[in-house]
């Protein structure tokens, strides 16, 4: 039997090529007629009516898939986990127990609670006591067998004791004693365990720390045995940031007042975010936090969550329509941008989009746009999509993908049991619109990977997201800000002074310190469809490795506000240097003194960084940049290095994972 095309890995590209092959001689002329369409609705309707597209749909069958839930497979993996546990291979056992748990269907409660209890034992041996407590609580909530429950309470007590939480230790030991009545323990073993528990209860009851902890816990009421998602941070747009608009630059961020280095300018949660497939079994689908005690979706084995709360949020918002659909999305070869387009729609009910559709093209000022509710579709729908520059072939490819993604939504139940063609068409047009603005406005969500043995650090792309306010910032190959992430929340901080009125530019990828101007320009043109005119491009600044070390770049300090740069060799003996631009004399003695002072400050800041005192190192590097920028003009090596160290400090305050 021939394998259906949609069961093959990377099938969407093959579907597209087959479609064009089967279309005959009219293919190119049919596609060219898309240039006459004036809206996304017209484009979708036109492609929908092409006979060769309709015929090709037979190759693109989308159905929900739940093959990952398999009790037989789960039992096999559990046996391997138990063997690893007995061999004291704790990490291997823990990972295998997780795989077994994820593969168990939700109705297999008896097996789930045993696997979770076993995982808790593994975590206890790994000295991950809080994580062990979380799995113990889950196993208890699922009705762990009465004859074995004393084991969980004893382990719970040992975890609390290791965490020096004495009131909960006493409580758990008491439950252990009570539940032994239902156990099948021999009288000798029961007597020994009872004596051990009673001894610990007596000792801790007389410990003065116990009463103090109990009083504190009654006020705080923080449960150590429950998993919590990443704490939601308050979103801010600093008053130092103003969103402006002009014909040449479009919408962009401008400094409303002088900005110092290190200022927090923006904290923004994503409008939508999607985790890469590669990290689907190590990170929470909803908040992107890395977790060793994940909870599984009851229906599919494709995604994990850090907590019951995140699982509930995802299910209510988007996963109820993506459940069982994710495998075909991954298998299709569709990029994460395409998944983002699907999730934008899946995150809101059908009626929401039907109601808001008539208003999404009403032009809004930058102020009106950023003042809309955080989850208003218009915040992203009005982002740049370069409609006027798209070729018919580009629109055709996007329409095909929009049709496929809409079919995925349909298979996931988004349109109900009886989809109405006109409603399906409207959603397909909005998916098409989303694909266009996502192309130019997606940010990679990163996690800093650290290797403690070598000191090496690398920023890793774990997912993609859209941040509506940040998407309005323009690009520079010499950006004025750095971005880092806590979960999916993005933080934007300045990395150099920015004068009032000047643009606040971020970076879309190419940096002057790393790439030649020609390479940067080509990449930006290909990915973002514009030519960069930042200072680094206009003046063709050298890459960091090529920056001259035999000149110092002083700012002219003439009272006439001359903005010229005076280049002086380090061997220069004259302290009074004439500016060739304005003819005034600049005293470079102050600048030379700064160079001396910053050497000592740099050594101190680096030492703080190397010892993990990132906040203190950050303060030092901020001072360094401020002092240097007053008398010296970029680009020059010391300033670039300090900026990079400043960025590294910020990255260490966000998503971090130590690999060894």
N, C-alpha and C positions, 0 to 999 in steps of 0.2 A: 504493500500500500504506500502510495506517495505521501511524503511528509508535507502537511500544509505549510505554505510559505511563512505564515505568522508563527510557526513553531521553530523556525530557524533563527540562529543568532545573527543579529544585524540585518534583519529582514527588510527594514523600511527602505534601505538603499536599493535592494534588489527589486522590491515592489515598484519603486520609482522608475528604475531602468526598464523593467518589463512593461510598465505602463506606456512608456515612450516608444518601445519597440512595437507594441501591439497597436499603436495609434494610427500607423500608416502615414501617408504623405501629408495629411492635414495637420500633423502635430504642431509644427512650428508656427503655421499660420493661425491655428486655433489659439495657441498660447499668446501670440502677438496681439490678438484682439482684446486681451486683458487690459491693454493700455487705454481702451475706451471706457473702462469701468471707473466710476467716480467715487465709489465707496467700498468698504470691506464687504458690506451686504451684497452689493452687485457682483463683486469678485467671487464670493462663495456661490451665489446663485448661478453665475455663468459656468464655473467649473463643474458644478453639480450636474448641469444639463449636458455636458459633453458625453456622447455615447461611449467613447473609448475609456473614459474615467469610470463610468457606471459599470462597464464590463470588467474593469480591473478590480473593482471592489470585492469580487469573489475571492481574490487572493489575500484579502485583508480582514480575516475573521477575528473578532475580539470577544473572548469570554473570560469570566472570572476563573482563577486558578488557585486551588488550595492544596496542591500536592505536598507542600512542606509539612502539613499536619499529618503525621503517620505514627500511630502507636507502636507498630512493630519496629520501625526505625528508632523510635525513642527508647524502646526497651534495649535494643542492641547498643545504642550509645551509652545508656545507663550502665550496662555491664562493663564497658570499657572504662567508664568513669570510676566505677567501684574498684577495678583492678589498679588503676592509677592511684586511687586513694590508699589502697592497701600497700602500694609501693612507695607511699609518701611523696608522690609526685603531685604536690598540692595544686600548682597552677594548672597543670594538664587536667587534673580531676575537676577543678572548678569550671574550666571552660567546657568540658564534656558534659557536666551536669547541666550547664546552661543550655547547651545544644539539645539535650534530651528534653528539658523542660519546654523549650520553644516548640519542639516537634509534637508535644502532646496536645491532642484536641481538648478543648475546654471542658468537655463532659467527663474526661478521665481524671476526676478530682482526686481519687485515691492515689494514683500514680504521681500526680503533680505535687501533692503535699509531701510525699516521701522524697522526691527528687529535691525539693526546696530544702527539706530538713538535712539531706545529705550535703547539699551545697553549703548550708550553714556550718556544718561540721568542718568542711574543707576550709572555709573562710576563717573559722576559729583557729585552725592550725597555721593559717597564713598570718595570724595576728591581726586580721581585719575584723576587729570585734564589733564595730558599729554595723558593718555590712552583714555580719553573722546575725546580729540582733534583728535586722530587717527581715531576713529569710526565716528566722524562728517565728517572728510575728505572723508572717504570711502562712507558714505551715500550721500554726495554731488556728488562725482564722478559717482555714480550710477543713478544720475538724480532724486534726492529727489523731491516730488511734489511741484510745484510752490506756491500753497496756504499755504503750511506749512514751506517753506524753511526759513522764517524769524526766526522761533523757533531755528533752528540749528545755525544760525548766532548769535542770542542772547546768546545761550549756549556757542558758540565758544568764544564770547567776554568775558563772565564771567570766562571761563577757563583761557584765556590769562591774565585776570586781576588778578586772584588768583595766577598765576605764575609770576606776576609782569613784564609781557611783554607788555608794554604800546603801542608801535607802532602797534602791531597786534591787540590789544584790540580796538584801534581807527578804524582800517581797518574793523574789524568784525562788530562793531556797525554801521558803515556807510552802510555796505551791508545789515544789518538788517533793517535799515530805508528804503533803496531802495526797498527791496523785500516785504515790507509790502503792497506795491501797489497791489500785486497779492493775498493778503490774504483775508479771509472772516471775519476779525476782525470787531467788531462794531467800530463806530467812536470814542467812549469814550476810549475803550481799545487801539485803535491805537494811539490816542493822548497821552495817558499816557506813552506807550512804547516809542513813538517818543521823548517825553520830557526827559525821563530817559536816552535814548541813547545820545541825544544832550548834556545833562548836563555832562555825562561822557566824551564825545569827547572834550568838551570845557575845562573841568578840566584837562584832561590828556595832551591836546595840550599845555597847559601853564606850565606843569610840566617839569623842566629842565632835568629830567632823561629820558624823552621820546626822546629828540634829541640825547642824548648820546647813548641810546640803538639803535636808528635807524642807526647811523653811524657805530656802531659795527656790527650790523646785516648785513649791506651791504657788509662788509668784510668777515664775517663768512659764511653767507648763510646756516645756520643750520635750518632745518624745524622741528618744534616741533610736527607737525601734521602728521608726517609720521613714520611708524614703521621701525626700522632698526635692522638687525640681529647682533649677537655678532661680534664685530670688529675682523677681522682676525689679529692674532699676527704674527710677523716675526718668522720663525722657526730658531732655532740655535742648533748647536752641538758645545759645548765649545771646544776650543783647548786643554783643560785639559783632554779630553776624546779621547782615541785611541781604535779602535776596532781591537783586535788581534785574532789569531786562533792557537790552538794546538790540538794534538790528544786527550788529556785527557779532556780538557774543551770545545772543539769545538770553536765556535766564542764567544767572550766575551769582555766586556769593561774593559779597564785598564787605570789607572791614568798616564798621560804623564808627569805630574809634581805634586808637593805636592798640595793637595786640602784642602782648609780651610772649616770649617763648614759653611753652609748657601750659598755656591756657587751654582749658577744656571748652571747646566751642560747640560741640554737638554730642548728645547721647540719644540714640534712636533705635527703637526696636523695629524689626523688619515688617514690611507690609505682608510679605510672604517669604518663606525660606524652605529650602529642600536640601536634605542630606544626600551626599554622594552614595551610590550603591556600595562602594568599597568600605564605607564606615557604618553600614546599616546594622551590623551585628556587634558593634562596639560602642555606638553612641545612641543617645535618645533621639528618635525621629522628630520629636516636638521641640526640644530645647537645645539639642546638640551636645549636651553634657556627656562625657565619657562615663560609663557605669559598669561596675563589676557585679551588680545585683539587679539586672534588668527584669522588667515584667514584660510578658509577651502579649501580643494581640490574641484575643480568644479564638479568632477565626483563621488568621493567616500566620505564616512563620517567616514573613519577609522583613518585618521591622520590630524594633525593640523600644522600650521606654524606660526612663530612669525611675519612674514612680507611677503609682496608680493615678495620681492627679494628672500627669502628662498624658497618660493613656486615655483618660476620660476626655481631656481637652481635645486631643487629636481626633478621637472618635466622633465627638459632637461636631467638630469643625470641618474636617476634610477626609479623615481616614475611612469613614463609613462609605465614601464613594470610591476611594482608592484601594480598599481592601480586596485582594484577589486580582487587582489590575496591575499592581506594581511589577510583577514578574514580566508581563508582556511589554511594559514600558521599557524596562531594563534590557530585555532581549531585543527590542526593536532597533537598538542603536541610537535612539533619540537622545539628544544631549540633555544636560540638567536644565538648560533654558526651556526646553520643551516641557519638562516635568513642572517647572515653575509656572508656565502658562496654564497647565491643567489644574494645578493647585490653587491658583488665583480664583478660578471658577468654582472648584470643589469646596472652597472655604466659605462660600456664601450660598444661600438657597436660591433656587431658580427664580422665584418671584422677585428677589432683590434686583437681579440683573434686568428682568423684564421691566421693572418700574423705573430703574435709573437710566436705562438705555437712551430715552429721548433727550436727556440732559448732558450726556458725556461730551458732546462737542461744543457746549456753551463755553466761550472763551472766558477764562478766569485770570485775574492779575496774580502775580507771584504771592502777594499777601493773602488773597482769597484762597489760593491753592493750598498754602501751608496751614491755613486756619481751618480747613475742612476736618471733619472727624478722622481720627487716625486710620480707620478701616474703610473710608470712603473710596470706592473704586476710581473716582475721578482723580484722586491724588496720583495714581500711576497711569491712568488712561491718557492723561494729557502730557506725559513725558515725551521727549523727542523720539520720532520714529522714521524720519527722513522719507516720508511717503513720496514726495515729489521726485526723489532721485532713484527710486526703485525701478528696475527693469521688469517687463512682463514675466520673464523666466523666474525672477526672484519671487514675485508675487505668487506664481504658480506653485513653486516648491512650498511656500508658506501655507498656501491654501490646502495643499495635500496634507501637510502635517496637522493643520487645524482640523481637517475632517477626521483624521486618525484619532487625534486627542478627544474630539467630540464623541467619536464612536466609543472610546474608552470610558468616558463619562456616562454614556448611555448604558454600556454593559455593567457599570457600577451602580446603576439605579438612580442616577441623578435626575432623569426626566420622569421617573415613576414607571408604572407598569405599562402605560400606553402613551409613549412620547408623541407630542404634537409636532408635525413637520415645521410649522412656522417658528415654534419655540426653539427647536433644534437648530434651525438656520440662524436665529438671532445669537444663540450661544456660540455657534461656530464662527460667526463674524467677530465676536468679542475675543475668542481665542486667537483668531488671526490678528486682531489689533494687539493683543498681549504679546504675541510672538515678535511683533515689530518693535515695540518699545523695550521689551526685555533684551533684545539684541544689543542695545546701547546703554542699558542702565542697570545691569546686574553687577553685584559685587561678590567676590569670592569670600566666603567665611573661612577664617584661618585658625589653626591651632599651632602653637609653638612646640616643636619637638626638640627635647634636650637630651644630650648624651653626657651624663655626669662624669663618666670615665675620661672622655676626651675634651669635654667642655664645648663640643660642637653644638650649634643650634640651627634649626631650619624651620621656616614657616611653611606649614602644610595646608593645602586647600582641602577642606572637609565638606563643603557645601556651598550653595549659592543663595543669594537673597536680594531683595529690592528694598532700598531705604529711600523713600520718596523725597525727603529733604536733602539728603546727601547727593541724590541723583541730580540735583540742580547745581552742584559745584562743578566748575570747569576743570580742565586738565592743565597741568604744567609738568614739564620734564624736570623741573626743580620745584617740587611741591612745597607749600608752606605748612602742610599738616601731615600727621601720621595717623593711621587708623589701627585700632586693635579691638578684639572682641572678648566679651564675657558671655558665654553661651552664644546666642545669636544677636545679642545687643551690641551695636557698634559704638565705639568711642572715637571722637575726632579731637586731636590736640595739636596745637601749633608747635612747629619745630624751629621757628625763627621769628624775629620781630616782623610784624606786618603793619605798615603805616595805614592810618585812617584813609579810606577812599580807595585803597588798592584791592584787587581781587584776592579772595582766599581760594587758592587752587589746590586740589588734591592731585593724585596721580593715577592714571588709567593703566599703568603697566610699565611703559618704557621710561627709564631714568637716565639722565645725562651722565651720571657717574658710572653707569654700566654699559650703555649702548651708544654707538656712533649716531650722529644726527640723521644720516641717510637711512639707517635701520629703524630708528624711532619713527621717522616721518612715514616710512613705508608701512610699518606695523599699524600706526594710528589711522592711516588712510584706509588700510584693508579692514580693520576691525570697527572703526568708529566714524569713518567717512568724513574726516576733516584734516586740514593741514595745521599743524601746531605752530604757533607764533610766540611761544614763551621766550624769555630772555636767553635761556640756554640754547634754543634753536636759532634765534636771530643772530646771536653772537658766536654760535658754534663752539660752545664751551667744550674743552677736552674731557674725555672720560677720567675717572679718578686716577687710574694708573698712569695716565699721560699728563696729569696736572704738573706744571713746572714747579720744581722745588728750589729754583735759583732766583726767584723774585718774591717780594712781599707786596701785596696789593693793599695800599692805604687809601682811605677815603679822603678826598680833599675837604679840609675843614674851614674853607674860606667863608666869611660872613655872608657872601652873596648866594648861599645855598647851591653852590656848584655840586653837581652829582658825579663828577669825573672820578676816575680811579688813577692813583699815582703808583706806578710799579717801580719798586726800588730793590736792588740786589741786597742780600743780607750783609754783604761786605761794605755797604755804603757808610762813609764816615761823616757825611753831612746830615745834620739834624734838621736843617731848614731846606725844604725842597720846593721848587717852583712847579706849579700846576701848568701843564702845557695848554689846558683848555681855557682856564679863566685868568691865568697869569699871576694869581695870588700865591703867597708863600704858605706852606703847611709845615708845622713842626711835627716831625715823625717820632720824636722822642717818646711821646705818650704811647704810640703804637708799639714801639720796641719794648717798652716796659710791660705792656700788656702781654706780648709774646713770651716774656720771661715768666710773668706771674702765672700764665695759663699752663705752662709746663708742669709746675708743681700741682696745680688744681687737677690737671688731667690724670696724673699718677694716682692722686687720692681717689678720684671718681672711679677709675678703673679697678682699684683695689676693693672699693665698696661693692662694685658690680660683681667681681669675682667671688666675693664672700656671700653673695646672695642678698645683700642689703640694697634692693633695687630702688626703694623710695628715697633713700639717702643719696644713692648714686644719681638718681634722676635730678634731685635738687642741685647737685654739683654741676651736672652737664647743662642744666638750664642756665646757671650762673655763667658758665664758660661761654655758651653761645651768646648770651646777652652782652658780655664784656667784649668778646671778639667782634661782634657785629657793629659795635659803636665806632670802631676805628679801622677795621679791616673789611674788605669787600670780597664776597664770594665771586668766582669759585677759588678756593685754596684748600690744600689738603687738611690742615688742622681743623678747619671749620667743618668740612665734610665728615671727618672722623667723629667729631663731637656730635653732629647731627645723627649719625648712624648709631652711636652709643645711646643717644637720647631715645631713638626709636626702639632700640633693643630693650631699654628699661620699660618703656610702655608695654611692649609685647609680653614681658614677663609679669605684668600686672593683669593679663587677660587669660585666655585659654592656654594652658601649659600642660604638657605631658612628658614625663621623664621616662625614657625608654630603658635605662639600665640602672 
